[in-house]
Amino acid sequence: MKLDIADNENKGKTFHYEIDDEKSKMLRGKKIGDEIDGHVLDSKFKGFKFKITGLSNIAGFPALEKIEGIGLKKLLLTKKSKGMSGKRSKKHKKIKGLRLKKTLRGNTIAKDIVQVNLKVIEGKGLANILKKPASEEVNPEEKK
């Protein structure tokens, strides 16, 4: 399971971290908005506290806080709804009164969840913990 951890201390930078299946089982049943102690995820995060802000499953469907459970639902969304953009396509401009039916997940973590978005509530120094070693960093010129 992938964790995307937003850290307000570092100007809103997001860190990516993966946990194995055993540790991801500890998260099952938690909902969006729940708080998690860092040591549950990994011993590196001892002293941290995280809040679950979002989820997405293996097919890429995002979770919505209003939908209870683990299933998929189709909802009619307006422009201001979470999970909806104001444009129909890139070549069209914003359409006034646009409503679309979108497929969204429930707010509970289940076995088919691939990504969990977290926000740091307590703790400092996340950048130092998740910083890549110098040997793993790739020079932009080497990518070409």
Residue pairs with C-beta under 8 A, 6 or more apart in sequence:
1 18
1 19
1 21
1 23
1 24
1 27
1 113
1 114
1 115
1 116
2 16
2 17
2 18
2 114
2 115
2 116
3 16
3 17
3 18
3 19
3 41
3 115
3 116
3 118
4 14
4 15
4 16
4 115
4 116
4 117
4 118
5 14
5 15
5 16
5 17
5 50
5 118
5 119
5 120
5 126
5 130
6 12
6 13
6 14
6 53
6 117
6 118
6 119
6 120
7 13
7 14
7 15
7 120
7 126
7 127
8 119
8 120
9 120
9 124
9 126
9 127
10 126
10 127
13 127
15 126
15 127
15 130
17 41
17 42
17 130
19 41
19 42
23 40
23 41
23 42
26 40
26 41
27 36
27 40
27 41
27 109
27 116
28 109
28 110
28 111
29 108
29 109
30 36
30 52
30 108
30 109
31 52
31 107
31 108
31 109
32 52
32 53
32 54
32 55
32 63
32 65
32 107
33 51
33 52
33 65
33 107
34 51
34 52
35 49
35 50
35 51
35 52
35 121
36 49
36 50
36 51
36 52
36 118
37 48
37 49
38 44
38 45
38 46
38 47
38 48
38 49
38 50
38 123
39 45
39 46
41 50
44 129
44 130
45 123
45 129
47 122
47 123
48 120
48 122
48 123
48 126
49 120
49 121
49 122
49 123
50 118
50 119
50 120
50 121
51 118
51 119
51 121
52 109
52 116
52 117
52 118
53 117
53 118
53 119
54 62
54 63
54 116
54 117
55 62
55 63
55 105
55 107
55 109
55 113
55 115
55 116
55 117
56 62
56 63
56 105
56 113
56 114
56 115
57 63
57 105
57 112
57 113
57 114
58 112
58 114
61 72
61 103
61 104
61 105
62 83
62 104
62 105
63 104
63 105
63 106
63 107
64 75
64 82
64 83
64 104
64 105
64 106
64 107
65 82
65 107
66 107
67 73
67 75
67 104
67 105
67 106
67 107
68 106
68 107
68 108
69 106
69 107
69 108
70 105
70 106
70 108
70 110
71 105
71 106
72 103
72 104
72 105
72 106
73 103
73 104
73 105
73 106
74 101
74 102
74 103
74 104
75 81
75 101
75 102
75 104
76 99
76 100
76 101
77 83
77 84
77 99
77 100
77 101
77 102
78 84
78 98
78 99
79 85
79 86
79 94
79 98
83 102
83 104
84 100
84 102
86 94
86 95
86 98
87 93
87 94
87 95
88 95
88 98
88 100
109 116
120 126
